[in-house]
Amino acid sequence: MAEEDPELEALRKKRLSQIQNEQLSQEQMEEQQRQIENQRQSILKGILTNEARERLSNIKLAKPDYATTLENQLIQLAQTRRVSGKINDDQLRQLLRQLTQTKRESKITFKRR
């Protein structure tokens, strides 16, 4: 076999290094996302009763966007310390009703003449 070009070998090493760095940064991002999700779950576990957590997981299966919005509101309530004690199932349903009402109120209707 013929001897390889040193420039080609340098390019290969450089590209291999880039790929490894990209893979490393992607793994770090995934790890950060896992840590954030673990923090979210621990906050929710601290402020919700078992029944409320079950309801939230059922909502997450049916309507993931509502569940995420509801989780964000709950976490915000916990961080601002506006939650006294744990949120039970009835309180969670009330928050969900408020969330769905605000979504419904944002309809726009056009009347043609």
Biopython code that builds the backbone (N, CA, C, O; Angstrom):
import numpy as np
from Bio.PDB.StructureBuilder import StructureBuilder

atoms = [
    (1, "MET", "N", (0.825, -1.183, 0.000)),
    (1, "MET", "CA", (0.000, 0.000, 0.000)),
    (1, "MET", "C", (0.871, 1.250, 0.000)),
    (1, "MET", "O", (1.968, 1.274, 0.558)),
    (2, "ALA", "N", (0.362, 2.249, -0.624)),
    (2, "ALA", "CA", (1.088, 3.515, -0.676)),
    (2, "ALA", "C", (0.971, 4.237, 0.652)),
    (2, "ALA", "O", (-0.005, 4.080, 1.386)),
    (3, "GLU", "N", (1.976, 5.022, 0.938)),
    (3, "GLU", "CA", (1.997, 5.787, 2.168)),
    (3, "GLU", "C", (0.937, 6.889, 2.094)),
    (3, "GLU", "O", (0.770, 7.527, 1.055)),
    (4, "GLU", "N", (0.210, 7.113, 3.223)),
    (4, "GLU", "CA", (-0.874, 8.093, 3.220)),
    (4, "GLU", "C", (-0.339, 9.507, 3.314)),
    (4, "GLU", "O", (0.736, 9.758, 3.858)),
    (5, "ASP", "N", (-1.111, 10.409, 2.774)),
    (5, "ASP", "CA", (-0.788, 11.826, 2.785)),
    (5, "ASP", "C", (-0.866, 12.360, 4.216)),
    (5, "ASP", "O", (-1.873, 12.124, 4.884)),
    (6, "PRO", "N", (0.139, 13.062, 4.712)),
    (6, "PRO", "CA", (0.101, 13.582, 6.083)),
    (6, "PRO", "C", (-1.015, 14.603, 6.303)),
    (6, "PRO", "O", (-1.554, 14.693, 7.406)),
    (7, "GLU", "N", (-1.366, 15.363, 5.283)),
    (7, "GLU", "CA", (-2.457, 16.331, 5.410)),
    (7, "GLU", "C", (-3.784, 15.606, 5.605)),
    (7, "GLU", "O", (-4.613, 16.010, 6.419)),
    (8, "LEU", "N", (-3.969, 14.533, 4.845)),
    (8, "LEU", "CA", (-5.195, 13.742, 4.960)),
    (8, "LEU", "C", (-5.302, 13.134, 6.360)),
    (8, "LEU", "O", (-6.378, 13.125, 6.959)),
    (9, "GLU", "N", (-4.212, 12.641, 6.858)),
    (9, "GLU", "CA", (-4.199, 12.056, 8.200)),
    (9, "GLU", "C", (-4.503, 13.117, 9.253)),
    (9, "GLU", "O", (-5.225, 12.845, 10.212)),
    (10, "ALA", "N", (-3.962, 14.319, 9.086)),
    (10, "ALA", "CA", (-4.226, 15.409, 10.021)),
    (10, "ALA", "C", (-5.706, 15.804, 9.987)),
    (10, "ALA", "O", (-6.309, 16.066, 11.028)),
    (11, "LEU", "N", (-6.285, 15.843, 8.776)),
    (11, "LEU", "CA", (-7.709, 16.154, 8.640)),
    (11, "LEU", "C", (-8.574, 15.088, 9.313)),
    (11, "LEU", "O", (-9.565, 15.411, 9.967)),
    (12, "ARG", "N", (-8.200, 13.829, 9.154)),
    (12, "ARG", "CA", (-8.943, 12.730, 9.780)),
    (12, "ARG", "C", (-8.898, 12.852, 11.302)),
    (12, "ARG", "O", (-9.917, 12.683, 11.972)),
    (13, "LYS", "N", (-7.727, 13.142, 11.843)),
    (13, "LYS", "CA", (-7.585, 13.290, 13.292)),
    (13, "LYS", "C", (-8.403, 14.475, 13.800)),
    (13, "LYS", "O", (-9.037, 14.400, 14.852)),
    (14, "LYS", "N", (-8.382, 15.569, 13.037)),
    (14, "LYS", "CA", (-9.132, 16.755, 13.425)),
    (14, "LYS", "C", (-10.631, 16.467, 13.429)),
    (14, "LYS", "O", (-11.347, 16.851, 14.354)),
    (15, "ARG", "N", (-11.091, 15.790, 12.388)),
    (15, "ARG", "CA", (-12.519, 15.460, 12.284)),
    (15, "ARG", "C", (-12.929, 14.486, 13.389)),
    (15, "ARG", "O", (-14.009, 14.629, 13.962)),
    (16, "LEU", "N", (-12.100, 13.518, 13.691)),
    (16, "LEU", "CA", (-12.375, 12.572, 14.761)),
    (16, "LEU", "C", (-12.481, 13.298, 16.103)),
    (16, "LEU", "O", (-13.346, 12.989, 16.922)),
    (17, "SER", "N", (-11.598, 14.256, 16.313)),
    (17, "SER", "CA", (-11.630, 15.059, 17.530)),
    (17, "SER", "C", (-12.922, 15.871, 17.614)),
    (17, "SER", "O", (-13.518, 15.971, 18.686)),
    (18, "GLN", "N", (-13.361, 16.453, 16.489)),
    (18, "GLN", "CA", (-14.604, 17.222, 16.458)),
    (18, "GLN", "C", (-15.794, 16.337, 16.802)),
    (18, "GLN", "O", (-16.666, 16.730, 17.576)),
    (19, "ILE", "N", (-15.824, 15.151, 16.228)),
    (19, "ILE", "CA", (-16.930, 14.219, 16.481)),
    (19, "ILE", "C", (-16.971, 13.826, 17.950)),
    (19, "ILE", "O", (-18.044, 13.765, 18.550)),
    (20, "GLN", "N", (-15.818, 13.561, 18.523)),
    (20, "GLN", "CA", (-15.764, 13.184, 19.935)),
    (20, "GLN", "C", (-16.218, 14.331, 20.828)),
    (20, "GLN", "O", (-16.924, 14.112, 21.813)),
    (21, "ASN", "N", (-15.815, 15.553, 20.488)),
    (21, "ASN", "CA", (-16.238, 16.723, 21.268)),
    (21, "ASN", "C", (-17.744, 16.938, 21.170)),
    (21, "ASN", "O", (-18.392, 17.258, 22.167)),
    (22, "GLU", "N", (-18.306, 16.764, 19.970)),
    (22, "GLU", "CA", (-19.749, 16.910, 19.788)),
    (22, "GLU", "C", (-20.500, 15.864, 20.605)),
    (22, "GLU", "O", (-21.515, 16.164, 21.235)),
    (23, "GLN", "N", (-19.999, 14.657, 20.588)),
    (23, "GLN", "CA", (-20.633, 13.585, 21.336)),
    (23, "GLN", "C", (-20.562, 13.860, 22.840)),
    (23, "GLN", "O", (-21.525, 13.620, 23.569)),
    (24, "LEU", "N", (-19.429, 14.356, 23.288)),
    (24, "LEU", "CA", (-19.263, 14.701, 24.698)),
    (24, "LEU", "C", (-20.224, 15.807, 25.113)),
    (24, "LEU", "O", (-20.851, 15.724, 26.170)),
    (25, "SER", "N", (-20.341, 16.838, 24.286)),
    (25, "SER", "CA", (-21.233, 17.948, 24.629)),
    (25, "SER", "C", (-22.694, 17.501, 24.606)),
    (25, "SER", "O", (-23.500, 17.961, 25.414)),
    (26, "GLN", "N", (-23.030, 16.609, 23.684)),
    (26, "GLN", "CA", (-24.401, 16.089, 23.628)),
    (26, "GLN", "C", (-24.703, 15.268, 24.883)),
    (26, "GLN", "O", (-25.797, 15.370, 25.438)),
    (27, "GLU", "N", (-23.764, 14.472, 25.324)),
    (27, "GLU", "CA", (-23.952, 13.683, 26.539)),
    (27, "GLU", "C", (-24.090, 14.597, 27.757)),
    (27, "GLU", "O", (-24.888, 14.321, 28.653)),
    (28, "GLN", "N", (-23.317, 15.682, 27.791)),
    (28, "GLN", "CA", (-23.419, 16.624, 28.894)),
    (28, "GLN", "C", (-24.783, 17.306, 28.905)),
    (28, "GLN", "O", (-25.366, 17.498, 29.973)),
    (29, "MET", "N", (-25.298, 17.673, 27.738)),
    (29, "MET", "CA", (-26.610, 18.289, 27.643)),
    (29, "MET", "C", (-27.691, 17.325, 28.113)),
    (29, "MET", "O", (-28.610, 17.723, 28.829)),
    (30, "GLU", "N", (-27.588, 16.070, 27.716)),
    (30, "GLU", "CA", (-28.566, 15.071, 28.135)),
    (30, "GLU", "C", (-28.517, 14.884, 29.650)),
    (30, "GLU", "O", (-29.555, 14.739, 30.296)),
    (31, "GLU", "N", (-27.326, 14.887, 30.207)),
    (31, "GLU", "CA", (-27.174, 14.755, 31.659)),
    (31, "GLU", "C", (-27.791, 15.952, 32.376)),
    (31, "GLU", "O", (-28.444, 15.782, 33.405)),
    (32, "GLN", "N", (-27.594, 17.153, 31.851)),
    (32, "GLN", "CA", (-28.195, 18.344, 32.440)),
    (32, "GLN", "C", (-29.716, 18.262, 32.388)),
    (32, "GLN", "O", (-30.393, 18.620, 33.352)),
    (33, "GLN", "N", (-30.257, 17.788, 31.257)),
    (33, "GLN", "CA", (-31.701, 17.654, 31.132)),
    (33, "GLN", "C", (-32.239, 16.632, 32.128)),
    (33, "GLN", "O", (-33.305, 16.837, 32.708)),
    (34, "ARG", "N", (-31.513, 15.531, 32.333)),
    (34, "ARG", "CA", (-31.934, 14.535, 33.320)),
    (34, "ARG", "C", (-31.925, 15.125, 34.723)),
    (34, "ARG", "O", (-32.833, 14.871, 35.515)),
    (35, "GLN", "N", (-30.897, 15.913, 35.032)),
    (35, "GLN", "CA", (-30.819, 16.543, 36.350)),
    (35, "GLN", "C", (-31.965, 17.531, 36.565)),
    (35, "GLN", "O", (-32.554, 17.582, 37.645)),
    (36, "ILE", "N", (-32.272, 18.307, 35.543)),
    (36, "ILE", "CA", (-33.380, 19.261, 35.636)),
    (36, "ILE", "C", (-34.690, 18.523, 35.853)),
    (36, "ILE", "O", (-35.495, 18.919, 36.696)),
    (37, "GLU", "N", (-34.908, 17.461, 35.105)),
    (37, "GLU", "CA", (-36.136, 16.676, 35.251)),
    (37, "GLU", "C", (-36.209, 16.035, 36.632)),
    (37, "GLU", "O", (-37.285, 15.972, 37.226)),
    (38, "ASN", "N", (-35.087, 15.561, 37.147)),
    (38, "ASN", "CA", (-35.076, 14.991, 38.503)),
    (38, "ASN", "C", (-35.422, 16.054, 39.548)),
    (38, "ASN", "O", (-36.152, 15.780, 40.500)),
    (39, "GLN", "N", (-34.896, 17.265, 39.365)),
    (39, "GLN", "CA", (-35.222, 18.359, 40.284)),
    (39, "GLN", "C", (-36.704, 18.694, 40.225)),
    (39, "GLN", "O", (-37.344, 18.903, 41.255)),
    (40, "ARG", "N", (-37.249, 18.744, 39.000)),
    (40, "ARG", "CA", (-38.679, 19.023, 38.831)),
    (40, "ARG", "C", (-39.520, 17.970, 39.543)),
    (40, "ARG", "O", (-40.472, 18.292, 40.253)),
    (41, "GLN", "N", (-39.156, 16.721, 39.343)),
    (41, "GLN", "CA", (-39.924, 15.638, 39.961)),
    (41, "GLN", "C", (-39.819, 15.663, 41.480)),
    (41, "GLN", "O", (-40.797, 15.381, 42.173)),
    (42, "SER", "N", (-38.658, 15.995, 41.997)),
    (42, "SER", "CA", (-38.514, 16.047, 43.460)),
    (42, "SER", "C", (-39.323, 17.200, 44.047)),
    (42, "SER", "O", (-39.897, 17.064, 45.127)),
    (43, "ILE", "N", (-39.374, 18.338, 43.343)),
    (43, "ILE", "CA", (-40.199, 19.462, 43.810)),
    (43, "ILE", "C", (-41.665, 19.060, 43.799)),
    (43, "ILE", "O", (-42.390, 19.304, 44.764)),
    (44, "LEU", "N", (-42.101, 18.440, 42.699)),
    (44, "LEU", "CA", (-43.494, 18.018, 42.599)),
    (44, "LEU", "C", (-43.831, 16.973, 43.652)),
    (44, "LEU", "O", (-44.921, 16.990, 44.224)),
    (45, "LYS", "N", (-42.909, 16.078, 43.903)),
    (45, "LYS", "CA", (-43.137, 15.043, 44.914)),
    (45, "LYS", "C", (-43.280, 15.676, 46.295)),
    (45, "LYS", "O", (-44.028, 15.175, 47.135)),
    (46, "GLY", "N", (-42.576, 16.759, 46.527)),
    (46, "GLY", "CA", (-42.640, 17.435, 47.811)),
    (46, "GLY", "C", (-43.907, 18.227, 48.038)),
    (46, "GLY", "O", (-44.306, 18.437, 49.183)),
    (47, "ILE", "N", (-44.560, 18.681, 46.950)),
    (47, "ILE", "CA", (-45.738, 19.537, 47.133)),
    (47, "ILE", "C", (-47.055, 18.858, 46.782)),
    (47, "ILE", "O", (-48.117, 19.431, 47.027)),
    (48, "LEU", "N", (-47.016, 17.643, 46.210)),
    (48, "LEU", "CA", (-48.248, 16.956, 45.816)),
    (48, "LEU", "C", (-48.478, 15.716, 46.665)),
    (48, "LEU", "O", (-47.535, 15.027, 47.053)),
    (49, "THR", "N", (-49.748, 15.444, 46.947)),
    (49, "THR", "CA", (-50.093, 14.187, 47.604)),
    (49, "THR", "C", (-49.997, 13.066, 46.571)),
    (49, "THR", "O", (-49.850, 13.326, 45.377)),
    (50, "ASN", "N", (-50.079, 11.829, 47.034)),
    (50, "ASN", "CA", (-49.994, 10.689, 46.115)),
    (50, "ASN", "C", (-51.108, 10.719, 45.083)),
    (50, "ASN", "O", (-50.867, 10.446, 43.907)),
    (51, "GLU", "N", (-52.331, 11.049, 45.505)),
    (51, "GLU", "CA", (-53.471, 11.097, 44.576)),
    (51, "GLU", "C", (-53.264, 12.180, 43.528)),
    (51, "GLU", "O", (-53.567, 11.977, 42.352)),
    (52, "ALA", "N", (-52.754, 13.315, 43.945)),
    (52, "ALA", "CA", (-52.516, 14.412, 43.005)),
    (52, "ALA", "C", (-51.421, 14.034, 42.012)),
    (52, "ALA", "O", (-51.516, 14.365, 40.830)),
    (53, "ARG", "N", (-50.382, 13.343, 42.481)),
    (53, "ARG", "CA", (-49.322, 12.904, 41.562)),
    (53, "ARG", "C", (-49.860, 11.889, 40.555)),
    (53, "ARG", "O", (-49.475, 11.911, 39.385)),
    (54, "GLU", "N", (-50.750, 10.998, 41.005)),
    (54, "GLU", "CA", (-51.360, 10.039, 40.081)),
    (54, "GLU", "C", (-52.176, 10.761, 39.021)),
    (54, "GLU", "O", (-52.100, 10.436, 37.837)),
    (55, "ARG", "N", (-52.957, 11.745, 39.457)),
    (55, "ARG", "CA", (-53.768, 12.507, 38.502)),
    (55, "ARG", "C", (-52.861, 13.228, 37.498)),
    (55, "ARG", "O", (-53.139, 13.240, 36.299)),
    (56, "LEU", "N", (-51.786, 13.820, 37.993)),
    (56, "LEU", "CA", (-50.859, 14.529, 37.112)),
    (56, "LEU", "C", (-50.222, 13.577, 36.104)),
    (56, "LEU", "O", (-50.049, 13.937, 34.940)),
    (57, "SER", "N", (-49.876, 12.380, 36.532)),
    (57, "SER", "CA", (-49.292, 11.417, 35.587)),
    (57, "SER", "C", (-50.326, 10.969, 34.558)),
    (57, "SER", "O", (-49.974, 10.735, 33.402)),
    (58, "ASN", "N", (-51.597, 10.845, 34.952)),
    (58, "ASN", "CA", (-52.648, 10.504, 33.993)),
    (58, "ASN", "C", (-52.852, 11.629, 32.983)),
    (58, "ASN", "O", (-53.042, 11.386, 31.791)),
    (59, "ILE", "N", (-52.809, 12.851, 33.476)),
    (59, "ILE", "CA", (-52.935, 14.012, 32.584)),
    (59, "ILE", "C", (-51.767, 14.040, 31.612)),
    (59, "ILE", "O", (-51.936, 14.356, 30.435)),
    (60, "LYS", "N", (-50.578, 13.707, 32.111)),
    (60, "LYS", "CA", (-49.389, 13.724, 31.264)),
    (60, "LYS", "C", (-49.512, 12.726, 30.120)),
    (60, "LYS", "O", (-49.024, 12.974, 29.017)),
    (61, "LEU", "N", (-50.167, 11.598, 30.384)),
    (61, "LEU", "CA", (-50.376, 10.607, 29.324)),
    (61, "LEU", "C", (-51.388, 11.101, 28.296)),
    (61, "LEU", "O", (-51.210, 10.895, 27.096)),
    (62, "ALA", "N", (-52.449, 11.755, 28.768)),
    (62, "ALA", "CA", (-53.510, 12.194, 27.863)),
    (62, "ALA", "C", (-53.167, 13.499, 27.149)),
    (62, "ALA", "O", (-53.334, 13.616, 25.935)),
    (63, "LYS", "N", (-52.686, 14.478, 27.914)),
    (63, "LYS", "CA", (-52.392, 15.799, 27.342)),
    (63, "LYS", "C", (-51.063, 16.289, 27.899)),
    (63, "LYS", "O", (-51.038, 16.996, 28.906)),
    (64, "PRO", "N", (-49.966, 15.924, 27.261)),
    (64, "PRO", "CA", (-48.649, 16.301, 27.775)),
    (64, "PRO", "C", (-48.435, 17.805, 27.880)),
    (64, "PRO", "O", (-47.741, 18.261, 28.789)),
    (65, "ASP", "N", (-49.012, 18.585, 26.972)),
    (65, "ASP", "CA", (-48.813, 20.035, 27.022)),
    (65, "ASP", "C", (-49.501, 20.647, 28.237)),
    (65, "ASP", "O", (-48.935, 21.531, 28.880)),
    (66, "TYR", "N", (-50.715, 20.192, 28.564)),
    (66, "TYR", "CA", (-51.387, 20.660, 29.769)),
    (66, "TYR", "C", (-50.601, 20.271, 31.011)),
    (66, "TYR", "O", (-50.450, 21.065, 31.940)),
    (67, "ALA", "N", (-50.104, 19.043, 31.016)),
    (67, "ALA", "CA", (-49.360, 18.556, 32.177)),
    (67, "ALA", "C", (-48.100, 19.385, 32.400)),
    (67, "ALA", "O", (-47.781, 19.735, 33.537)),
    (68, "THR", "N", (-47.392, 19.698, 31.336)),
    (68, "THR", "CA", (-46.175, 20.499, 31.458)),
    (68, "THR", "C", (-46.502, 21.896, 31.982)),
    (68, "THR", "O", (-45.802, 22.410, 32.853)),
    (69, "THR", "N", (-47.556, 22.508, 31.459)),
    (69, "THR", "CA", (-47.958, 23.829, 31.918)),
    (69, "THR", "C", (-48.366, 23.787, 33.382)),
    (69, "THR", "O", (-48.009, 24.671, 34.162)),
    (70, "LEU", "N", (-49.111, 22.762, 33.748)),
    (70, "LEU", "CA", (-49.543, 22.606, 35.132)),
    (70, "LEU", "C", (-48.346, 22.367, 36.056)),
    (70, "LEU", "O", (-48.279, 22.931, 37.148)),
    (71, "GLU", "N", (-47.420, 21.546, 35.624)),
    (71, "GLU", "CA", (-46.200, 21.305, 36.411)),
    (71, "GLU", "C", (-45.429, 22.609, 36.615)),
    (71, "GLU", "O", (-44.960, 22.897, 37.715)),
    (72, "ASN", "N", (-45.305, 23.390, 35.546)),
    (72, "ASN", "CA", (-44.593, 24.676, 35.655)),
    (72, "ASN", "C", (-45.268, 25.601, 36.660)),
    (72, "ASN", "O", (-44.595, 26.268, 37.446)),
    (73, "GLN", "N", (-46.608, 25.643, 36.633)),
    (73, "GLN", "CA", (-47.330, 26.477, 37.589)),
    (73, "GLN", "C", (-47.114, 25.985, 39.013)),
    (73, "GLN", "O", (-46.905, 26.784, 39.926)),
    (74, "LEU", "N", (-47.162, 24.683, 39.199)),
    (74, "LEU", "CA", (-46.968, 24.121, 40.535)),
    (74, "LEU", "C", (-45.568, 24.408, 41.059)),
    (74, "LEU", "O", (-45.391, 24.755, 42.227)),
    (75, "ILE", "N", (-44.586, 24.260, 40.195)),
    (75, "ILE", "CA", (-43.205, 24.530, 40.596)),
    (75, "ILE", "C", (-43.033, 26.006, 40.928)),
    (75, "ILE", "O", (-42.340, 26.357, 41.883)),
    (76, "GLN", "N", (-43.660, 26.862, 40.141)),
    (76, "GLN", "CA", (-43.580, 28.298, 40.415)),
    (76, "GLN", "C", (-44.234, 28.620, 41.755)),
    (76, "GLN", "O", (-43.710, 29.434, 42.515)),
    (77, "LEU", "N", (-45.368, 27.994, 42.053)),
    (77, "LEU", "CA", (-46.018, 28.199, 43.344)),
    (77, "LEU", "C", (-45.104, 27.749, 44.484)),
    (77, "LEU", "O", (-45.020, 28.411, 45.518)),
    (78, "ALA", "N", (-44.432, 26.637, 44.292)),
    (78, "ALA", "CA", (-43.538, 26.123, 45.331)),
    (78, "ALA", "C", (-42.331, 27.038, 45.516)),
    (78, "ALA", "O", (-41.905, 27.281, 46.645)),
    (79, "GLN", "N", (-41.787, 27.538, 44.431)),
    (79, "GLN", "CA", (-40.603, 28.389, 44.520)),
    (79, "GLN", "C", (-40.910, 29.745, 45.140)),
    (79, "GLN", "O", (-40.054, 30.333, 45.800)),
    (80, "THR", "N", (-42.118, 30.243, 44.934)),
    (80, "THR", "CA", (-42.501, 31.522, 45.529)),
    (80, "THR", "C", (-43.123, 31.326, 46.908)),
    (80, "THR", "O", (-43.574, 32.285, 47.534)),
    (81, "ARG", "N", (-43.145, 30.103, 47.368)),
    (81, "ARG", "CA", (-43.641, 29.729, 48.701)),
    (81, "ARG", "C", (-45.095, 30.142, 48.909)),
    (81, "ARG", "O", (-45.477, 30.574, 49.997)),
    (82, "ARG", "N", (-45.895, 30.007, 47.863)),
    (82, "ARG", "CA", (-47.322, 30.286, 47.983)),
    (82, "ARG", "C", (-48.105, 29.011, 48.246)),
    (82, "ARG", "O", (-49.335, 29.015, 48.197)),
    (83, "VAL", "N", (-47.406, 27.926, 48.522)),
    (83, "VAL", "CA", (-48.042, 26.651, 48.818)),
    (83, "VAL", "C", (-47.838, 26.361, 50.292)),
    (83, "VAL", "O", (-46.709, 26.298, 50.778)),
    (84, "SER", "N", (-48.952, 26.185, 50.997)),
    (84, "SER", "CA", (-48.842, 25.795, 52.404)),
    (84, "SER", "C", (-49.294, 24.342, 52.499)),
    (84, "SER", "O", (-50.459, 24.034, 52.249)),
    (85, "GLY", "N", (-48.402, 23.476, 52.849)),
    (85, "GLY", "CA", (-48.722, 22.059, 52.904)),
    (85, "GLY", "C", (-48.680, 21.442, 51.522)),
    (85, "GLY", "O", (-48.169, 22.037, 50.573)),
    (86, "LYS", "N", (-49.226, 20.243, 51.423)),
    (86, "LYS", "CA", (-49.233, 19.551, 50.137)),
    (86, "LYS", "C", (-50.534, 19.838, 49.392)),
    (86, "LYS", "O", (-51.594, 20.015, 49.994)),
    (87, "ILE", "N", (-50.423, 19.876, 48.080)),
    (87, "ILE", "CA", (-51.594, 20.092, 47.228)),
    (87, "ILE", "C", (-52.274, 18.744, 47.039)),
    (87, "ILE", "O", (-51.653, 17.768, 46.617)),
    (88, "ASN", "N", (-53.582, 18.710, 47.365)),
    (88, "ASN", "CA", (-54.307, 17.452, 47.211)),
    (88, "ASN", "C", (-54.968, 17.376, 45.834)),
    (88, "ASN", "O", (-54.824, 18.272, 45.002)),
    (89, "ASP", "N", (-55.681, 16.302, 45.626)),
    (89, "ASP", "CA", (-56.298, 16.046, 44.324)),
    (89, "ASP", "C", (-57.319, 17.122, 43.959)),
    (89, "ASP", "O", (-57.363, 17.565, 42.811)),
    (90, "ASP", "N", (-58.132, 17.542, 44.913)),
    (90, "ASP", "CA", (-59.142, 18.569, 44.628)),
    (90, "ASP", "C", (-58.503, 19.898, 44.230)),
    (90, "ASP", "O", (-58.961, 20.556, 43.296)),
    (91, "GLN", "N", (-57.460, 20.286, 44.929)),
    (91, "GLN", "CA", (-56.774, 21.533, 44.593)),
    (91, "GLN", "C", (-56.130, 21.445, 43.211)),
    (91, "GLN", "O", (-56.121, 22.420, 42.460)),
    (92, "LEU", "N", (-55.594, 20.274, 42.883)),
    (92, "LEU", "CA", (-54.990, 20.083, 41.565)),
    (92, "LEU", "C", (-56.046, 20.196, 40.475)),
    (92, "LEU", "O", (-55.804, 20.806, 39.434)),
    (93, "ARG", "N", (-57.223, 19.605, 40.714)),
    (93, "ARG", "CA", (-58.308, 19.710, 39.729)),
    (93, "ARG", "C", (-58.739, 21.163, 39.557)),
    (93, "ARG", "O", (-59.054, 21.589, 38.445)),
    (94, "GLN", "N", (-58.755, 21.923, 40.645)),
    (94, "GLN", "CA", (-59.112, 23.332, 40.556)),
    (94, "GLN", "C", (-58.092, 24.102, 39.711)),
    (94, "GLN", "O", (-58.473, 24.925, 38.878)),
    (95, "LEU", "N", (-56.817, 23.841, 39.921)),
    (95, "LEU", "CA", (-55.778, 24.488, 39.097)),
    (95, "LEU", "C", (-55.929, 24.100, 37.629)),
    (95, "LEU", "O", (-55.743, 24.924, 36.734)),
    (96, "LEU", "N", (-56.264, 22.848, 37.400)),
    (96, "LEU", "CA", (-56.450, 22.385, 36.020)),
    (96, "LEU", "C", (-57.646, 23.080, 35.373)),
    (96, "LEU", "O", (-57.588, 23.447, 34.200)),
    (97, "ARG", "N", (-58.716, 23.261, 36.122)),
    (97, "ARG", "CA", (-59.878, 23.987, 35.586)),
    (97, "ARG", "C", (-59.496, 25.417, 35.208)),
    (97, "ARG", "O", (-59.886, 25.913, 34.151)),
    (98, "GLN", "N", (-58.729, 26.075, 36.079)),
    (98, "GLN", "CA", (-58.292, 27.437, 35.782)),
    (98, "GLN", "C", (-57.444, 27.468, 34.522)),
    (98, "GLN", "O", (-57.565, 28.382, 33.706)),
    (99, "LEU", "N", (-56.597, 26.479, 34.367)),
    (99, "LEU", "CA", (-55.739, 26.406, 33.190)),
    (99, "LEU", "C", (-56.562, 26.208, 31.928)),
    (99, "LEU", "O", (-56.303, 26.864, 30.919)),
    (100, "THR", "N", (-57.544, 25.322, 31.961)),
    (100, "THR", "CA", (-58.350, 25.069, 30.764)),
    (100, "THR", "C", (-59.253, 26.253, 30.451)),
    (100, "THR", "O", (-59.535, 26.514, 29.282)),
    (101, "GLN", "N", (-59.716, 26.980, 31.476)),
    (101, "GLN", "CA", (-60.539, 28.157, 31.219)),
    (101, "GLN", "C", (-59.747, 29.237, 30.508)),
    (101, "GLN", "O", (-60.263, 29.873, 29.589)),
    (102, "THR", "N", (-58.515, 29.455, 30.910)),
    (102, "THR", "CA", (-57.725, 30.491, 30.252)),
    (102, "THR", "C", (-57.426, 30.100, 28.816)),
    (102, "THR", "O", (-57.325, 30.971, 27.951)),
    (103, "LYS", "N", (-57.284, 28.816, 28.544)),
    (103, "LYS", "CA", (-57.033, 28.384, 27.169)),
    (103, "LYS", "C", (-58.290, 28.573, 26.326)),
    (103, "LYS", "O", (-58.189, 28.951, 25.159)),
    (104, "ARG", "N", (-59.456, 28.323, 26.881)),
    (104, "ARG", "CA", (-60.703, 28.453, 26.133)),
    (104, "ARG", "C", (-61.056, 29.899, 25.860)),
    (104, "ARG", "O", (-61.645, 30.204, 24.823)),
    (105, "GLU", "N", (-60.712, 30.793, 26.765)),
    (105, "GLU", "CA", (-61.073, 32.189, 26.614)),
    (105, "GLU", "C", (-60.306, 32.892, 25.505)),
    (105, "GLU", "O", (-60.672, 34.003, 25.120)),
    (106, "SER", "N", (-59.277, 32.292, 24.995)),
    (106, "SER", "CA", (-58.452, 32.962, 24.007)),
    (106, "SER", "C", (-58.897, 32.670, 22.567)),
    (106, "SER", "O", (-58.085, 32.743, 21.644)),
    (107, "LYS", "N", (-60.186, 32.338, 22.370)),
    (107, "LYS", "CA", (-60.692, 32.087, 21.022)),
    (107, "LYS", "C", (-60.969, 33.408, 20.315)),
    (107, "LYS", "O", (-61.383, 34.389, 20.933)),
    (108, "ILE", "N", (-60.739, 33.411, 19.041)),
    (108, "ILE", "CA", (-61.008, 34.586, 18.222)),
    (108, "ILE", "C", (-62.064, 34.179, 17.185)),
    (108, "ILE", "O", (-61.909, 33.180, 16.482)),
    (109, "THR", "N", (-63.123, 34.962, 17.108)),
    (109, "THR", "CA", (-64.154, 34.667, 16.133)),
    (109, "THR", "C", (-64.256, 35.824, 15.148)),
    (109, "THR", "O", (-64.102, 36.990, 15.512)),
    (110, "PHE", "N", (-64.513, 35.478, 13.918)),
    (110, "PHE", "CA", (-64.660, 36.477, 12.866)),
    (110, "PHE", "C", (-66.100, 36.423, 12.358)),
    (110, "PHE", "O", (-66.633, 35.349, 12.082)),
    (111, "LYS", "N", (-66.712, 37.587, 12.241)),
    (111, "LYS", "CA", (-68.067, 37.681, 11.699)),
    (111, "LYS", "C", (-67.985, 38.345, 10.347)),
    (111, "LYS", "O", (-67.499, 39.467, 10.207)),
    (112, "ARG", "N", (-68.465, 37.637, 9.374)),
    (112, "ARG", "CA", (-68.428, 38.190, 8.017)),
    (112, "ARG", "C", (-69.717, 38.935, 7.739)),
    (112, "ARG", "O", (-70.786, 38.548, 8.211)),
    (113, "ARG", "N", (-69.609, 40.002, 6.971)),
    (113, "ARG", "CA", (-70.774, 40.819, 6.632)),
    (113, "ARG", "C", (-71.222, 40.571, 5.237)),
    (113, "ARG", "O", (-72.193, 41.177, 4.784)),
]
sb = StructureBuilder()
sb.init_structure("model")
sb.init_model(0)
sb.init_chain("A")
sb.init_seg("    ")
for serial, (resi, resn, name, xyz) in enumerate(atoms, 1):
    if name == "N":
        sb.init_residue(resn, " ", resi, " ")
    sb.init_atom(name, np.array(xyz, "f"), 0.0, 1.0, " ", f" {name:<3s}", serial, name[0])
structure = sb.get_structure()
